[in-house]
């Protein structure tokens, strides 16, 4: 791989870098799912190739940014993320997101390219419909708080002990509603990336149909592949060893 400058991206409010590596020749930039945080990916750092620096996006309203106002529109999210475009793209990079995170990552890639920036080497979608396809699941962002939280609990993506902690849930509720406001309202234009796409899904995920998964092929001018893992919508957590194994294979393949 070509020599790359050490780069200037560091741990900050917006990014968690579990193991900063100035000598890395590639970055994997990960975007959390709705209601998620950088913690969803931090354990990956020990399972990735040594030439990769893991960078995890940490939007406001969660974890270390719990008391900050959450973002509820895609344009506002892009405005904030594109502030860091140069730092994020100064080294060859791969984008990965799960569920809503995948669609945020896609919009980021599109807008970087529209601004004349460097496209990703590869794009990995996990647990997400293609962003130009309609949302088939129920719209929940406008529901009363108690009903909304019942829907969140039924998704099985939030630990039971967290759901049962009413004080904590009262703090998390604005972030959850903001995330799902983006998820319920954002539909992307059918624009293709100039890089290959790999789409992951859980073999028992009822939130993403095979048709929606394969529709990611509409959004690349290069190769498209997809893979199934054991589990439901949050297979990225339950089958993370197999997920990170395939992610590592992809990173090695595009590392040149």
Buried (B, 14 or more C-beta within 10 A) or exposed (E): EEEBEEBEBEEEEBBBBBEEBEEBBBBBBBBBBBBBBBBBBBEBBEBBBEBBBBBBBBBBBBBEBBEEEBBBEBEEBBEBBBEBBEBBBBBBBBBBBBBBBBBBBBBBBBBBBEEEBBBBBBBBBBBBBBBBBEBEEEEBBEBEEEEBBEBBBEBBBBEEEEBEEEEEBEEBBBBBBBBBBBBBEBEBEEBBBEBBBBBBBBEEBEBBBEEBBBBBBBBBEEEBEBBBBEBBBBBBBBBBEBBBEBBBEBBEEBBE
